[in-house]
Amino acid sequence: MTKKANKQTIIDIVRMKQVWELEEGAAEKELHYYHITDALNRKWKTIGLTVSDAISVFEHGNDDTWTRIIEPASYNHDLSNNDLINMLNIAPEATGIRNEVQIILNTVERRNEYVNRIINVNGESTFLLLHQMKDEYLQHDQLADEQFIQLYAVNPVEALSVYFLQSIDIVAYWEWEAAGGTAEKAIQYKREEPLLPFIQAIERAEDESRGIVSGY
């Protein structure tokens, strides 16, 4: 069975003009362009002999020639994380990727950026783009130090989750606190290494509390 590159819900499909004009009386089936609107509200152009054939071609994914996006989705000011999760067909049992969408795409601007940048929708491409954008945000669009300190004073677990863009629970926070972790120490670590995972931040704080010189 051929692996589908595009695993997304089709909202609408319309048959358009023939790809090639056939001579009158020709026995060949007519190959048509089709316009498909997907769950992210983007319009694609693809081809097929029939509707089911066109859907099959679409599911093989973008090739920039016969199958490609011809109209991107318009900006959605009300796009929520739950909306995006449903549009991407992320299964209820896929709790890991669901949590990552909630944490990484934590503004409507980021969610719209994600819709604008993803092309084929499948488990692998969904995951890869999400983590590419996470790295970009950590390096170039980090939560401001002042905002982080204010949030940390109110809810340190939430603050660390937003600052590191990963799911951090109360147990991990207790380990961080026991190692002498503070908001200021998190800021110092992230300035030196923006992509530092929280578990490594805890390990570094533990080393420093034992007087071990860090290699960072």
C-alpha positions in Angstrom: 0.0 0.0 0.0 1.4 3.4 -1.0 2.2 5.7 2.0 0.1 8.8 2.0 2.0 12.1 2.2 -1.2 14.1 2.6 -3.4 12.8 5.3 -5.9 15.6 5.7 -9.6 16.1 5.5 -10.9 17.4 2.1 -13.6 20.0 2.6 -14.4 20.5 -1.1 -13.3 19.2 -4.5 -14.3 20.8 -7.9 -13.5 19.5 -11.4 -11.9 22.1 -13.6 -10.8 22.2 -17.3 -9.1 19.4 -19.1 -5.4 19.2 -18.8 -5.1 18.4 -22.6 -7.7 18.9 -25.3 -8.4 15.5 -26.9 -9.3 15.1 -30.5 -13.0 14.4 -31.1 -13.8 10.7 -30.9 -10.5 9.9 -29.0 -10.8 6.9 -26.8 -8.6 8.2 -23.9 -10.2 9.2 -20.7 -10.2 12.9 -20.1 -7.6 14.1 -17.6 -8.9 17.1 -15.6 -7.5 19.6 -13.2 -9.2 19.5 -9.8 -9.3 22.2 -7.1 -9.3 20.8 -3.6 -9.9 22.7 -0.4 -8.3 21.1 2.7 -9.1 21.2 6.4 -6.6 24.1 6.8 -8.7 26.1 4.3 -6.0 26.1 1.6 -6.9 25.5 -2.1 -4.8 23.0 -4.0 -4.6 22.2 -7.7 -4.2 18.6 -8.7 -5.1 16.3 -11.6 -7.1 13.1 -12.1 -9.2 11.1 -14.5 -12.0 11.0 -11.9 -12.6 12.5 -8.4 -11.2 9.5 -6.6 -8.2 9.5 -8.9 -7.6 13.2 -8.1 -7.9 12.5 -4.4 -5.3 9.8 -4.7 -2.9 12.1 -6.6 -3.5 14.7 -3.9 -2.7 12.2 -1.2 0.7 11.6 -2.8 1.5 15.1 -1.8 2.9 18.3 -3.2 5.2 18.1 -6.3 5.1 21.8 -7.3 3.8 20.9 -10.7 0.6 18.8 -10.8 -0.2 19.0 -7.1 0.4 22.3 -5.3 -1.2 24.9 -3.1 -2.6 27.7 -5.2 -4.3 29.7 -2.5 -2.9 29.8 1.1 -5.3 29.9 4.1 -6.3 33.4 5.1 -5.3 34.7 8.5 -7.6 33.3 11.2 -7.8 35.7 14.2 -9.8 33.1 16.2 -7.6 30.0 15.5 -7.2 28.1 18.7 -4.9 25.2 19.6 -7.9 22.8 19.6 -9.0 24.1 16.2 -5.5 23.4 14.8 -5.2 20.0 16.4 -8.5 19.0 14.8 -7.5 20.4 11.4 -4.3 18.4 11.5 -6.2 15.2 12.4 -4.0 14.6 15.5 -5.5 11.6 17.3 -6.8 12.0 20.9 -4.3 9.3 22.0 -1.3 11.3 20.6 -1.0 13.2 23.8 2.7 14.1 23.3 2.2 16.0 20.1 -1.0 17.6 21.4 0.8 19.0 24.4 3.6 20.3 22.2 1.2 22.1 19.9 -0.3 23.7 23.0 3.0 24.8 24.4 5.0 25.7 21.3 2.2 27.4 19.3 1.1 29.4 22.2 -0.2 32.5 20.3 -2.6 33.0 17.5 0.2 34.4 15.4 2.3 31.3 15.8 -0.6 29.0 15.0 -1.3 31.0 11.8 2.4 30.9 10.9 2.3 27.1 11.3 -0.6 26.8 8.9 1.2 29.1 6.5 4.4 27.0 6.5 3.2 23.4 6.5 2.6 21.8 3.1 1.9 18.1 3.3 0.1 17.1 6.4 1.1 13.9 8.0 2.6 12.8 11.3 6.2 13.2 10.3 5.9 16.6 8.7 3.6 17.9 11.5 6.3 16.9 14.1 9.3 18.2 12.1 7.9 21.6 11.4 6.7 22.0 15.0 10.2 21.3 16.3 11.9 23.5 13.7 9.7 26.4 14.8 10.3 25.6 18.4 14.1 26.0 17.8 13.6 29.2 15.9 11.5 30.7 18.7 14.0 29.7 21.4 16.8 31.3 19.4 15.1 34.4 18.0 11.8 35.0 19.8 12.3 33.9 23.4 9.9 35.1 26.1 11.3 38.4 27.4 13.3 38.2 30.6 11.0 40.6 32.4 7.9 38.7 31.4 9.5 35.4 32.5 10.4 36.8 35.9 6.9 38.2 36.4 5.3 34.9 35.4 7.8 32.9 37.5 6.7 34.8 40.6 3.1 33.8 40.0 3.4 30.3 38.5 7.0 28.9 38.1 5.9 25.7 36.4 3.9 27.5 33.7 6.8 30.1 33.4 9.4 27.4 32.8 7.1 25.6 30.4 6.7 28.8 28.3 10.4 29.7 28.7 11.7 26.3 27.6 8.8 25.6 25.3 8.4 22.1 26.7 5.9 20.4 29.1 7.3 20.8 32.7 5.4 19.2 35.6 5.5 19.9 39.3 8.0 17.1 40.0 10.5 18.5 37.5 10.1 21.9 39.1 10.8 20.5 42.6 14.0 18.9 41.2 14.9 22.3 39.7 14.2 24.1 43.0 16.1 21.5 45.1 19.1 22.1 42.9 19.0 25.8 43.5 17.2 26.7 40.3 15.8 30.2 40.1 14.4 32.4 37.3 17.7 34.3 37.1 19.6 31.0 36.7 17.3 29.9 34.0 17.9 33.2 32.1 21.6 32.8 32.5 21.6 29.2 31.1 19.3 30.1 28.2 21.5 33.1 27.2 24.4 30.8 27.0 22.6 28.0 25.2 19.1 28.9 23.9 18.2 25.3 22.9 19.1 23.9 26.4 16.4 21.3 27.4 15.1 21.7 30.9 16.4 18.4 32.1 19.9 19.5 31.2 19.3 22.8 33.1 18.4 20.8 36.2 21.6 18.7 35.8 23.7 21.8 35.4 22.2 23.4 38.5 22.8 20.2 40.4 26.4 20.2 39.3 26.9 23.8 40.4 25.3 23.1 43.8 27.9 20.3 44.3 30.7 22.6 43.2 31.3 20.9 39.9 32.5 23.2 37.2 30.0 23.3 34.2 31.3 22.5 30.7 28.7 25.0 29.2 
